[in-house]
Amino acid sequence: MAANSPEKVFRIGLVNASVFKNTIEPKNGQGQPKTVRSVSLQRRYLDDEDKWQSTTSFQLSDMPAAVRVMQLAMEYVESMEADVAI
């Protein structure tokens, strides 16, 4: 998997939540590397030149899909990190 590729993408209509996996190396070589995940939320749209673009702004009609994909992403991250010792 490429460094910038999402681990998982949840999509409803034009709204998507992408989960990215990152490894944090311990300072001074002490301890174990830790895996953490972050989520990016975007909406796709066609611009004036009929080219697909992405934005992080949402209209009222986009919000139910935004909430749902974030819920799905949260459940996924929780399931992947639930057994990780801190």
N, C-alpha and C positions, 0 to 999 in steps of 0.2 A: 504494500500500500504506500503510495507516495506521501511525502511529509505533509502536504497541504490537503490531502483528500480526507473527506469526512469518514468516520468509522460507520456512521449510520445516518440516514436522512429520513425524516418523517414529513410527508407532503399531503396537504389537503387543498385541492384546487391550485391556486397560484401562490399559496403560503407554504413555506417549508422551514423546518428546524433541523439544522445539521449538528451532529455531535462529533466533536473532535477529541481525539485521545492524545495526551501529552505525558511524557515521562519526566519527572523532576529528579535530577541526580542529587544525592546528598552532598553537602559541603564538606570539604576536607576528606572525602572518601569514607565518612563515617555513616553507618546505617545502610539501609536498602533503598534502591530507587523506588519512587512512588508514582503510580499512575493516577492522573487526574483527568477529568473530562470537562469540556466547556461546550456551550450551546450557542449557535448563531441563528438568529431569526430573521428571515427575509421574505419579501413579497416580490414576485416577478410581474412585469408589465411591459406592454409594447409602447415604445416612444413614438414621436411624430414621424419618424422614418421607418416605422414598422420593424424596429430592431428590439430584441428582448433585452431588458435591463433589470437590475435588482435594486431594491430600496429597503430601508429599515423603517419606513413610515407606513402607517396602516390607516385605512379609512374605517369607519364604523362597521361597514359590511364585511371587512376582513377580520375583524376581531374575534368572532367565534372560532374561525379556523386557526387563528394565531394562538388562542388559548388552548385549543385542543392539541395542536402539534407540540406546544410546550409541555402539556401534560404528558403526552406520549414520550417525549424526550426525557422528562424528569423521571418517569417510571423506568425507562431504559437505563439511565445513568444510575439510579438507585439500585437496580438489579445487578448491574455490573460492578458497583463499588460497595455493595452491602456487606460482603464478607471480607473486605480489606481491613486489616488491622492498622490502627493509627499509631 
